[in-house]
Amino acid sequence: MIIDATDLKVGRLATVVAKAALKGETVTIVNAEKAVLTGNKNSIIAKYQEQYQRGGPHWGPFLPRMPDRFLRRIIKGMLPMNTARGREAYKRVMCHIGNPEEQKAESIDGAHIKHSQTLRYMTVQELCRVLGGRV
């Protein structure tokens, strides 16, 4: 299953991907940097900056700053990682920046931002740039 994350809400995308991975499907997400987080930009940025200030360089939480890894970590939070089934499902999920092989990708209709009530959102790429990512 190949999913194009362009203009898809991160949470809705993550639930669909987690369910598919738990069923045994290999899921590839392309254009991970174009997925969106809904809400006020300042509150989204404040939430993640607070998480980066916790811990230290040698102990967690280790939060990624690259959009593909950032999205994959959100999906990891929706999988039962304490079980072998959850760990195997996580190995079946891959995220990519851009569309590396120009593959034919499908979209998730219920997760598109055009179905949202709010006009306030930011892309994963914008958030990662604010947090210090290089994409």
Protein Blocks (a to p, Z undefined) as FASTA:
>chain_A
ZZdfehiafklmmmmmmmmmmnopacddehkllpccedjfklmmmmmmmmmmggcfkbcc
dddfbfklmmmmmmmmmpcfkbmklmmmmmmpccdehjfkopacdddfklpfklpmbfbd
cdfklmmmmnopaZZ
